[in-house]
Amino acid sequence: TLAHIAAKTSVLRLTTGIMVLPMRDPVLLAKQVATLDQLSGGRVTLGVAVGGYRDEFEAVRPDVAGANRGEFTREIIASLRELFEQRRATYRGRYVHFEDVESFPKPQQAPLPIYSGGNVDGSIRRAAELCQGWLPAKLGPDRLAEGRATLARYARAVGRDPATIAVALQSVVCLGSTPEQARDTFLNSSFDLFRTSLKTTMTKGVGLDEYLDGNLVGTPDQVCEKVAAYQRAGLDHLTALLFVGNTIGEMREQIRQFARYVLPAFPDQAD
């Protein structure tokens, strides 16, 4: 999909939001991502995470079903760096192991930006220690500001400047002419099934109203107010936006409304 978009566009950045790393082979993934970065002219951002469904991981990787997915993710990030930056790469970890691999092409970007996805402490720490950005999902401005402070603390502890690590946001987008219409559109979409499927993990203890408040759901004016609040909390940019729609046409209409009503309110950020 991203390769198709890369061929049809010239300025859009191509972000995975989100790639579940423990289910991927790092050598194959490095080849795929580097090739896409070359074909797109250096427009790839790799958003990665542990994943919200452990049963899915265990079904796909039964040979390592008992793995610590946080450590697995850390090893794959580190091994990708070796494959991206070294002519011949060797990596020996608990979960990842390859010997004297020459992967070509290399990414056009140096470094290719990897964003650590997720809201928990481990995700923030991986962002601070290994990545170019932190990509939390569906959380309010107050929690984002708290996470940014935690990120800065972890970054300084390993000698990194927090200002060099971007803070992005993955969010559901659902616009309506009234708050009620936006809410109804969301509830009548498959996105509400996605929300409830995570009720024991990522959305545990988060009610519907809190979930909608923490996402870009509402009238265009309300969504602009939410974006401004995130900006004040230290958000650098939005990425991996999930536009609500049960059909391609409905999704495209949401994208058009966002471009028509929200982007013009933030001209300095709409690059």
C-alpha positions in Angstrom: 0.0 0.0 0.0 2.7 2.5 0.9 4.6 1.7 -2.3 1.5 2.5 -4.3 1.0 5.8 -2.4 4.7 6.6 -2.9 4.3 6.3 -6.7 1.2 8.5 -6.7 2.5 11.3 -4.4 5.6 13.5 -4.1 5.4 15.1 -0.6 3.4 12.9 1.7 5.4 11.1 4.3 4.7 7.3 4.5 4.3 6.2 8.1 3.6 2.7 9.4 1.0 3.2 12.2 1.7 0.8 13.6 4.1 -2.0 12.6 4.1 -4.9 15.2 7.8 -5.7 15.3 7.8 -9.0 17.2 5.9 -10.6 14.3 8.5 -9.5 11.7 11.7 -10.9 10.5 14.3 -8.0 10.8 16.4 -8.9 7.8 13.4 -9.1 5.4 11.9 -6.0 7.0 15.1 -4.0 6.6 15.2 -4.9 2.9 11.5 -3.9 2.4 11.8 -0.6 4.3 15.1 0.5 2.7 13.7 -0.2 -0.7 10.6 1.8 0.0 12.7 4.7 1.3 14.7 4.7 -1.9 11.7 4.5 -4.2 9.9 7.3 -2.3 12.8 9.6 -2.3 13.4 9.3 1.5 9.8 9.8 2.8 9.5 6.8 5.2 8.9 6.9 8.9 8.8 3.5 10.6 6.3 3.5 13.4 6.8 0.4 15.5 5.4 -1.2 18.6 5.0 -4.3 20.7 1.4 -4.8 19.6 -2.0 -4.8 21.4 -2.9 -8.5 21.0 -0.6 -11.1 22.6 -2.8 -14.0 21.3 -2.2 -12.8 17.7 1.6 -12.8 18.4 1.5 -16.3 19.8 -0.5 -17.6 16.8 1.9 -16.1 14.3 5.1 -16.9 16.2 4.3 -20.1 18.3 8.0 -21.0 18.4 8.7 -17.9 20.6 5.2 -17.6 22.2 6.7 -17.0 25.7 9.0 -14.1 24.6 9.1 -10.8 26.3 7.7 -8.7 23.5 9.2 -5.5 24.8 12.7 -7.0 24.7 12.0 -8.6 21.4 11.0 -5.2 20.0 14.1 -3.5 21.4 16.3 -6.2 19.7 14.7 -5.7 16.4 15.0 -1.9 16.5 18.7 -2.3 17.3 19.2 -5.0 14.6 17.5 -2.8 12.0 20.0 0.0 12.7 22.8 -2.4 12.1 21.3 -3.5 8.8 20.6 0.0 7.7 23.9 1.5 8.6 26.6 -1.2 8.3 27.7 -2.8 5.0 27.8 -6.2 6.6 25.8 -6.7 9.8 25.9 -9.3 12.6 23.5 -9.3 15.5 23.4 -11.7 18.4 20.5 -11.2 20.8 18.2 -13.4 22.9 15.5 -13.4 20.2 17.3 -12.0 17.1 20.3 -13.6 15.6 21.9 -13.2 12.2 25.5 -13.4 10.9 27.4 -11.4 8.4 24.4 -10.2 6.4 24.9 -7.7 3.6 21.6 -5.9 3.0 21.2 -3.5 0.0 19.9 -0.9 -0.8 20.5 1.2 2.3 17.8 3.8 3.2 18.1 7.2 1.5 17.6 8.8 4.9 20.4 8.6 7.4 19.1 7.8 9.9 15.8 6.5 8.7 13.4 7.7 11.4 12.0 5.0 13.7 9.2 6.0 16.1 8.5 3.9 19.2 4.7 3.5 19.4 2.7 3.0 22.5 1.7 4.8 25.7 3.4 2.7 28.4 6.7 3.4 30.1 8.6 0.8 28.0 7.5 2.4 24.8 8.7 5.8 26.0 12.0 4.4 27.1 12.6 2.7 23.8 11.9 6.1 22.1 14.4 7.9 24.3 17.2 5.4 24.0 16.9 4.0 20.5 14.5 6.0 18.3 14.0 9.4 16.5 10.5 9.8 17.9 7.7 8.7 20.3 4.3 7.8 18.8 1.6 7.4 21.4 -2.0 6.6 20.5 -5.3 8.1 21.5 -4.4 9.9 24.7 -5.2 13.5 25.9 -2.9 16.5 26.0 -2.2 16.1 29.8 -1.0 12.6 29.4 1.0 13.5 26.3 2.8 16.3 28.3 3.5 13.8 31.1 4.9 11.4 28.6 7.1 14.0 27.0 8.6 14.9 30.4 9.3 11.2 31.0 10.9 10.9 27.5 13.2 13.8 28.3 14.3 12.3 31.6 15.2 9.0 29.9 16.9 10.7 27.0 19.2 12.8 29.3 20.1 9.6 31.3 21.7 8.1 28.1 23.2 11.4 27.0 20.7 12.3 24.3 19.2 15.8 23.7 15.4 15.4 24.2 14.9 18.2 21.6 16.2 15.8 18.9 13.4 13.3 19.6 10.0 14.1 18.0 6.7 13.6 19.7 4.0 12.6 17.3 0.4 11.2 17.8 -1.7 8.5 16.3 -5.3 9.4 16.5 -8.7 8.5 15.2 -10.3 11.3 13.1 -14.1 11.6 12.8 -15.6 14.9 11.8 -19.3 15.8 11.8 -21.3 19.0 11.4 -22.5 18.5 15.0 -20.9 16.7 17.9 -23.8 14.2 17.9 -23.2 13.5 14.2 -19.5 12.8 14.7 -20.3 10.5 17.6 -22.9 8.6 15.7 -20.6 8.2 12.7 -17.9 6.7 15.0 -20.4 4.4 16.8 -21.8 3.1 13.5 -18.3 2.3 12.1 -15.9 -0.6 12.5 -13.7 1.6 14.6 -15.9 1.1 17.6 -15.3 -2.6 17.2 -11.6 -1.9 17.2 -11.9 0.2 20.4 -13.8 -2.5 22.3 -11.4 -5.3 21.1 -8.7 -3.6 23.1 -10.8 -3.2 26.3 -8.5 -5.5 28.3 -5.3 -4.0 27.0 -4.8 -0.5 25.4 -8.2 0.9 26.3 -8.6 -0.9 29.7 -10.6 1.4 32.0 -11.2 4.0 29.3 -14.9 4.8 28.8 -16.4 5.8 25.5 -16.6 9.5 26.4 -13.0 9.6 27.5 -11.9 7.7 24.3 -13.7 10.2 22.0 -12.3 13.2 24.0 -8.8 11.7 23.5 -9.2 11.5 19.7 -9.9 14.0 17.0 -13.7 13.4 17.0 -16.1 16.3 16.8 -16.9 19.3 14.7 -14.1 20.9 12.7 -13.9 23.7 15.4 -13.7 21.1 18.2 -11.0 19.2 16.4 -9.0 22.4 15.8 -9.2 23.1 19.5 -8.0 19.6 20.3 -5.0 19.9 17.9 -4.1 23.3 19.5 -4.2 21.8 23.0 -1.9 19.0 21.9 0.4 21.6 20.4 0.6 23.4 23.7 1.4 20.1 25.4 4.5 19.6 23.2 3.2 17.7 20.2 5.5 18.1 17.2 3.3 16.6 14.6 0.3 14.3 13.8 1.0 11.1 12.0 -0.7 7.8 11.3 -4.2 9.4 11.4 -7.0 6.8 11.3 -9.9 8.3 9.3 -13.2 6.8 10.2 -15.3 5.2 7.4 -16.9 1.9 6.5 -16.2 2.4 2.8 -13.4 3.9 0.8 -15.7 6.8 -0.1 -16.6 7.6 3.5 -12.9 7.5 4.5 -12.0 9.9 1.6 -14.7 12.3 2.6 -13.3 12.4 6.2 -9.8 13.1 4.7 -11.3 15.9 2.5 -13.0 17.5 5.5 -9.8 17.4 7.5 -7.9 19.0 4.7 -10.5 21.6 4.1 -11.3 22.6 7.7 -8.4 21.6 10.0 -5.2 21.9 8.1 -5.7 25.5 7.1 -5.9 26.4 10.9 -2.3 25.3 11.3 -0.4 26.6 8.2 3.0 26.5 9.9 2.6 22.8 10.7 1.0 21.6 7.4 4.3 20.8 5.6 
